[in-house]
């Protein structure tokens, strides 16, 4: 949550407004609805709303303000009966946040706030698609050759407009609910706001302002400050819920903490708070699981994803149908928790919900309605129903506002009042035109202009945000990096998680280890106790060839492992937990124990059963080249996995590479028999160098008696 970056003092006017919004939302919403019934008195409405806000603000100062002098720091609270201790059965998230605010307000310069509202004008997003596609089979593969040529020359792609001319403003501390039928562009809208632009492109005339921060700066320098939580749940299934959330908390633990509070204590306390908030304390030692590994239930796994995103501490959070798999009570509780973070910590939340109850809908400040890529409304949630009913649509008495707004995008579901059949819009373009010509849209554009004047791009707000972000970062991390931890800390954190994954599931480790051990026994028995004469030359060469091949291709399946964990790494990289290369380094480190153990268990029986050169120096040289070959080919296969975008793209060149390396090792085709134009493959073949070194190591300075007469 945003408290990771610090919370400003409770004395500031901005914080008082957030508390006012949270604790008087129902009164304010009803007042807004009352004013909207008399649209001819808009100027009087503004004055009355200002008076109401000021009156409630004064009331809030007296009723909700925690005294800084008597503040109790929740990180050092030992009494488990208090309502702000995460281990208490009476734990209340609001009390914990308010006590933390009061504690941090004693040193406001140490805990600077990161807030990130967003304003956008003429926002249009497009992608590219192919006009035709083919079912993948043997004969249709020939038809795809023309498509491959078009991709190489950059032609044949059609532009697909996904979002068209969107305008909106979500201030810091506000919540936006995104409504629309599946396929209307809700996910694309949230991805665009959060800066996740994989495969989609923003038009040149589009304008985005993240409270004084430009879109390129937010996407690069502050990547983890605007996050997108996808609909699917991807986690390491072997890890427990506690380990998963501890990792997330550790990855975003700030450098500026309370005195005498270690990084581990901070992360563990925050983990416990989020788990208590979402009802996950009982799953602490349970595996997360997936479709193949037994773990927590689907709803609990969804809450783990929510907890992980909250622990990222991003001030701008976009949630794509995150209530899927949750019952109505948990979905409402999720929205209320976002409401608390918005009111007290200034978090800006944009949430796409396909089936929102009226209680969940009322939690939000604003709503945007999408209809096949067109924006047909953006504004306060309390005014949306009246906007469309005044247009001529009928809302049944027992229908929720969210269902009513979503039904407008379906010709089969929307209802029109009698007499308005020819006056209401029908197509998405007609809806969008009616919205763009409405006074509500004009008012929105005025608010966006005022927001741009208050927070110009590159202004003081950018400086303040950068300073707050720098306070969080490790001293060894560069200022413009989006990551909180230093490179060494990221690698260390990933190494710890890697060994946790290995410890949680040792089946692959033991099966591969014992499998290779039995293969070595079989090969050793086939070439058992080779004679020390010239008749064993060919057998020794074959045995060394097998040994180097098995050592080289033992890591070929690492490509599958990389693709299994790629969605998780990509998600956590978007959250700015760590740079992907640090996870790659940690993965290589965690694989070393298996590789060394396998090199011993495989080479030791094979070497001595076959009666190879029985000298200590010769054996260790043989073992050294075997382990170096394994590590080298492991890096080659990992390179293919990292450089390709799909598993098929990685396996095809890897298979061709294996074939080429085997042929040009020097055993199947002797070096002298290689054609001149293909000799270069032998030069770049690491297996060839290893095989040649093993041959030299085996036959160097040895005398073998002739077993047959050679004329």
N, C-alpha and C positions, 0 to 999 in steps of 0.2 A: 504494500500500500504506500501511498505517498508519504506517510510518516517516516519512511526510510530516509527521505531526503531532508527531513526537518519540517517543523510546523512553526509558523510565526506566533508572536505573542498574541494572547487573547485580547489585548487592548486595541488592536488594529481594527479599523472600521470594516475592512474587507472580511475579517474573520467573524465579526459580529453579524454581518449580513448573511454569512453562510449558516450560522447557528439559527438566525431568524428564519431563514428559508426552510431549514429542516424541522423546526419545532412549531412553526405556524403554517405549514403547508396546506392543511385542510381549510383553515380559515381564509388563507389568501386565495386558494383556488375557488372557493365559493364566492368570495368577493369579486374575483375576476369574471366569473360567469355572470354574476348579477350585472356588472358594468357592461358586459358584451351584449346584453339584451337591449340596451339603448345605445345603438351605434352613433346616433346623431350627437351624443354628448361625450365625444372622445377626449376632449380637452379636460373636461371635468373629471373624467375617469382617472387620468394621469395624476391630477392633484390629489384625488382621494386615495389612490394607491400609495402615493408617496407619504401621505399622512399615516396610513395604516402601517406601512413599513417602519416609519419612525417611531410610532407608538409601540409596536412589537419589539423593535430593537432596544428601546429603553427597558421594556419588561425583561428581555433576555439578559441584559447586563446584570439584573438583580437576581434572576432565577437560575441561570445556567452557568454563571461564571465561577470557575474553581479558583479559589484564592491562591495566588502564587506563593504567598508566605507560608501557607499550610499545605502546600502541594506534597503529595506522596508519590515518589517515583515508582511506577509499577514494575520496573526492572529489578528493584531491590526489595520488593514487597515479599515478606516471608509468611504472612498470615494468610493461610489458604481459605479462610472464611470470608475474605473481602470480595466484593463484586468485581474487582479489577484484577484478581489473581486468576490466571488461565486454568489453574487446577481446581478452582472452587466450583462446587455444584451450582452456585448462584452467580456464575460469571456473566457479566453484561458487557458487550462490546462498547457500548456508548460510554460507560464509566471508565473503561480502560483508556479509550481515546482521550476523554476529557482530562483524566489524571495525567496522561502523557503530555497533553497540551500545556497543562499548568506547570509541569516539571520543566519542559523545554522553554517556557516563557521566561524562566529565570535567567536564561542566557540566550537571547534571541540572535545575537551575532554568530553564535556557534551553530545554530540550527536554522539555516536559511531555507526558505521554501522554494520548491520548484512547481510552478503552476503553468499550465499549457492549455488555454482555450484555443479554439480554432474557428476561423472565418474563411468562407470560400465563396467565390463569385464566378459565374459562367463556367462552372466545373463540368468538363466533358471528358469522358474516358472511353477509349476504344481499344480493340484488339484486332488480331488478324487470324483469319481462318481459311481453310481450303474449300473450294466449291464442291469437290468430290472426294470420296474416300473409298477404300476397298477392304473387304473382309480378307484377313491375312491367310492365304493358302499358297500352295505351290505355284499355281498358274497366275494368280493375281499379283504375285511378287514381281512378275515382269511388267505389269502395268504401273507399279510404283516407281519404276526407273525414271519415267518422265517427271514424276513429282519430285524425285531427288534432284534431277537436273534443274527444275524450276527453283528449288530451294537454294541451290548453289549460286544461281545467277540472280536470285532475289526477286523473281517475278512469279506471278500466278497466285499471289495471296490477295484475299479480299478483306477490306476494312470492315469491321463489325463495330457499330456504335453501341456501347453498353450503357453509358450514362450520358444524358444530354442536358446541358445548361442548368446545373444545380446551383442554388444559392442557399446559404445558411450561416448561422452563427451559434456556436455553443461556447459559452463563457466558462471560465474556470469555476468549478464547483457546481456546474449544471449537469443534468442527465438528459440524454436524448434517446428516445425509443424509435427504432427504425422498423416500419411496418410495410409489408408488401408480400405478395404471393411468391412462392419459389420460382426463380428465374427472372424476377423483376429487377435484379441488380443490387440487392441488399448486401450481399457478401462483397461485391466489387466496391460498393460505396464505403464500407468499413475498411477494406484493404487500402483504398485510396487515401482515406483520412489517416490511417496508421503508417502509410508509406511503404506498404508491401506491394511492390509493383512488378512482380514476376509475371511476365506475359501480357501485361496490360500497360497502356500508355495514356498519359494525361495530355490533352490538347494544348497547343502552345498558348492559346488565349486564356487558359484557365488561371485562376488566382487563388493561392492558399496562403494564409497568414496564421502561424501558430503563436499568437500573442507576441508578435515582434520577431519571430524566428521564421525564416524562409523555409520552403519545403525541402530544397536540397540540403540545407544545414541540418534540419530535423532528421532527415533520412540517413545522413552520414555521421555527423558528429554526435547527435543525440538519438541514435537509433533505438536505444532501449527505453526512451522516454515516451514514445507513442507505440503501443504494442497492439497486435491483433491476435485474439484468442480464437482459434479455429473451432469449428463444430466437432471435429473428431478428437478423440482422446489418444494421444501417443505418449507412452512412458516406457521406461525399461521395466518389463514385467517381473524380472527377478528381484528388483529392489522392493523393500517395504515402503509403506506410505511415509513412515517417519524418516527414512533415509532419503526418499525423493524430495520431501519438503525441506529437510535440513540442507540438502545441496542447494536448493533454490534460495534459501535464506542466506547461506554462506556466500553465494555468488554475488549478492547485492548488498552485503553488509557494508555500511559506510565507514570511512576512516574516522570521521568526527562522531564519537559516541560520548556517552556520559563517562566521567572519570571512574577508573577502577572497574570498568565493564569491558571484558574481553570480547573479541570477535565471536568466539564460540558461544559465550553466554548470551550475547545479543541475538545471534541467529536462532539459538534454541528457544529463547523466550518468545521471539516473534513467531517461530514455527508453532509453538504451543498455543499462542493467541489465535492464530488463523485456524488451527485445527479445532479449537473450542468454538470459534465463531461458526464454523461450517459443520460441526457435529462429527468430527473425524477422530476424536481422541481414542475411541475404542478400536480403531484400525491401525494404531501406531505400528505394531509388529506384524501386520498382515501384508502379504505381497500385493503389489498393485495388480499384477496379472494382465492377461489379455485373452484372446480367443483360444489360446493353446495352453496357457499357464493359469492355473486356478488362483484367484485372488479375490479382491473386493468386488462388490456388486457393481452393476453398470452405473447406477446413480451415485454411488460412493466414488467410483472412478471419475465421473464428471466433476464431483466436488474436489477431487484431488487436482484436476486441471484448473479449476477456478482458484484453488488455494495457491497453486504455482504461479498463476498470473498475478494474483494479489501480492505475493511476496516479491515480485519484480519491482514493485514500488513505482511503477510508471504513472506520471501525473495525467496522461491521456490514454485511456483504455478502451479498446473496441472489442466487443463481445459478439461473436456470430452464433446465434441460437444456442447460447450456453446453458439454457434451461432444458434442453433436450435430455430426456432420461430422468428428469427430476419430477417428483410429484408436485401438486399445486402448492402445498405448504412450503416445501423446500425452494421452489421457484420464487415464491413471494419473499421468503427469508433472504434469498440471494439478492433480490432487488433492494430489500431494505438495508442489507449490509453495504451495497454500493451507495445507497443514499447516505448512510452514516459517513462513509469515507468522503463523499462529495461535500457534505455539510461541514465536517470538522477538518478534513485534510485538504480540501480543495481539489480533489480528483475530478477530472472530466471523464464521464462515461458515456459511450455510445453503444447501445445494445439492440441487436436485432432479435425480435421475438415473434414467432409465427402464431402462437396461441397464448395471448396474454390475458389474464383475468383482469377484472375491473380494479381490484385492489393493487395488482402489480402495475397496471397502467397509471394509476393515480400517483405512484411514487415518482414518476418522471416529470421533468420540467417542460420538455419540448418533445414534439413528435414530427417525424418526416414520413410521408407516405409516397411510395414508389409504385409506378404503374408501367411495366414494360420499359424500364429505363428512363421514364419521365418523372419529374418531380411534380406532384399535384398538390402538395401542401407542406409547409414548414412553419411551425409556430408553437405557441403554448398548447399544452395538452388540453387545457380547459376550454379552448376556443375551437378545437378541431371539429367537434360534432356540430356546433352551430354554423361553422363555415359551410359545411356541405348540406345541412338541412335547409339553410337559407337559399341554397342553390336550387333546391327542389327535390332532394332525396329524402326518403323516409327512413327513420331509425326506429325499429320496433322497441317497445318499452322494456323488454327483458333481454335485449341484446347489449353486450358490452361495447364500449366505445372502440376498443381495439378491433373487435370482430366487425363492427360497422364500417370502420375505415378500410379494413382489408377487403370487405365484401364489395366496396365501390370499384375495385379493380377487376371484378368478375361480372360480365354482363348477365350471367345466369343467376347471380345472387343479389345484386343491388336492386333496391326498390325505389320507385319514383312516385312522388305525391300526385294525386289526381290533378290534371290540368297543367302539369309541368313536363309532359311526355316529349314535347318538341322544343323545350327550352333548356334541358339539361345536356351536358356533354356526354358523348358516347365513346369516342376513341381516346387513347392515351394522349394524342396530340391536342385534342379539344380540351381535355382536363388540364393539361399543362398550360395552354393558352389562357384558360379561364383563371388559373392561379396567377400567372404572370401579370395579368391585367387587374388583379384585385388590389384593394387598398392594403390588405395584410402583407402582400408581397412588397409593396412600396415602403411600408413601414419597416420591413425586414432589411431592405437595401439601405435605408437610412441608418439603422442600427449597425449594419456592417461598416458603413462609412465612418460612423462615430468610433467604432472599435479600431479601425485602421488608423484614425487620427490619434487615438489614445495609445495604441501600440504599433508605431511604425516599424517596419521591418529593419532590423539592424540598430534599433534604438536602445534606450536604457534597459528595457525589459530583457533584451538579449544578454546584456552585460550581467544583470542580476542573475539570470538563469545560469549563465556560464560559471559565475562565482559559486553558486549553490552546488552545481554539478562538480566543480573542482574540489569542493570540500569533501564530497563523498569519495572521490577517487584516491587510490593509493598514491603515495609520493613517487613511487617508481613508474607509475603510468603516465603517459604523455597527456597533456591537457585536452587535446582534440580527439582523444580516443573515446568511443562510446562505452567502453568497459570500465567497471569499477575496480577490479583487482588487477594487480600487475601480472605480467606474463608468467613469472615463476609461481605466483599464487594460483593462477588459473590452472597451470599444469599440475600442481600439487593437489588441488581440489579434484581434478579429473582422475588423477592416479588413485586417490582414495576411493572414489566411486567405482573405478574400474576393478579394484580388488574386492570391493563389496559385491559387485556383480559376479565376479569369479567365485567368491566364497558361497554366494547364494545358489549357484548352479554349477556344481563340479562335474556333472555328467559328461559334458563334452570334453573336459580336460582329461578325465580318466579313460574315457572310451578311446580317444585319439592316442593317448599315451600307451595304453595296453594293446591297442590294435597295432600300432607300429612296432611294439615290442614283439608281438607274435609273428609279424611279417619278417622281422629280423631273424627270429628263430627258424622260420621256414627257409629263408634264403641261406642262412648259415648251414642248415642241414643239407640243402641241395649242393652247396659247394663245400661240404664238410672236409676239413683237413686236406687241403690241396697239396699235392706233391711238390716238393722243392726241386722240380726239374723243368725242362722246356715244354713238357706236355701240358703244364698248367698255365701257360702264357695266356691262351685265349680265354680260359675260364676266369683267370684273375682280371683280365680286361673287361669281360662281361659283368663280373661282380662289381667292379668299381663303377662301371657305367650305371648299373642298377642303383647303386648306393648314392651316386650324385644326382640321379633323376628323382629318387624318392625324397632326398633332402631338398631339392629345388622346388618340387611341386607340392610339398606338404602344406604350403601356404596359399594354394590356389583358391580354396574356399573362403579366404578372407574377403573376397569380393562380395560374396553373399552376406557376410557379417556387416560389411560397410553399408550395404543397401538396407539391411534390416534396421539399422540405427540411424540412417540418414534423416528421416522425418523428425526424430527427436532432436538431433543435433541442429537441424535447421531451425526448429522452433525455439530452442534455447539460445541460439545465436541471435534470433530476432529479438528475444528478451534481453539481449546484451549480457547474458550470464558469462560467456567466454567466447573467445575467438575459435572458430572451428579447427584451426591448426593445432591449438593447445590440446584439444581432445584427441587429435590424431597422434600427437607425441605421447600423450598419456596411454593411448591404446597400444602403441608399440612397446612402451615400458611394461605394461601389464602382460603383454604376450611373451616377454623374455623368459620368465620362469618356465613356461611350457616348452618353449623352443630349446632351452638349455637341457631341460629334463628329457625331452624327446631325443635330443642329439646323443645323450649318454645312453639311454635305454635302447636306442636303435643301433648305434654304432658299436657299442661295447660287445654285445654277443656276436654281431655280424663279423666284426673284425677278427676276433680270436677263434670263433668256430671255423672260419674259412682258412685259418692258418696263413693270414697275410703277414707281412713283415713284422715279426714279433720283437720289436724294439720300442722302448718308451718314447723316444723322440719321433719315430715314424708314426706311432699311434696318435700322438697328440697333434702332429701335423695333419694327419688324416681327419681327426676330429675338428681341428681348427677350420680347415677348408670346407668341411661339411656344414658347420654352423654359419660360416660366412656366406655360403651359397644359399642357405635357408633365409638368412636375413636379407640378402640382396634380392632374391626373387620375391620375398614378401613385400619389399618396397616397390618392386615393379608392378605387382598385382594391385597394391594399394593405389598406385598412380593411375592405373586404368580405372579403378573404381571411383577415384576422386575426379578424374577428368571427364567422365561420361555422365549423361543426364538420366539414363535409364539402365536397367540391368542388362537388357539385350545389347545395348551399345557397348557395354563393358565385356560381356562374355564372348562376343564374336571376335574382336581383335585379340583377346586373351587366348582363345583357342588357336588362332592362327599363329600367335607368337610362340605358344608351346610347341606347335608342330615345327616351326622354323628352328627353334632352339635345339630340339631333339635331333633334327636332321643334320644340322651343322655343328654338332658337338665335336665331331671328329671320329666317332665310332661307326656310325652307319655309313657315312661317306668319308673315307680317309682324306686328310688335308690335301694330299697331292692330287686326289681325284676331283676336287672341287673346281668347277669352272671359274674362269677368271672374273667374269662379271658378277658372280655370286659369292666370291671369296670374302667380301666385306661382311657378310652375315656372321662368319666365323670370328671376325675381329671384334664384333660387338656382342658376342655371345658369352655371358658370364659363366654359363655351365661349361663351355669349352675350356676356359682357363682353369676352372676347378678340376675338370676331368684330366687335363694335361698335368696339372700339379700332382694329383693323386697317382697318376701313372709314374711320374718321375720319382715320387716319394717311395713307391713300391719297388721299383726296379733299380734304383740308383745304388751303385757300389755293391751289387750282389752278383754272385756267380751261380749259374744253374747248370747242372750236368745235362748233356744231350741225351734225350730219351730215344731218339731215332736218328738214323744216318741221313744227312742232307747232302746230296751230291753238289 
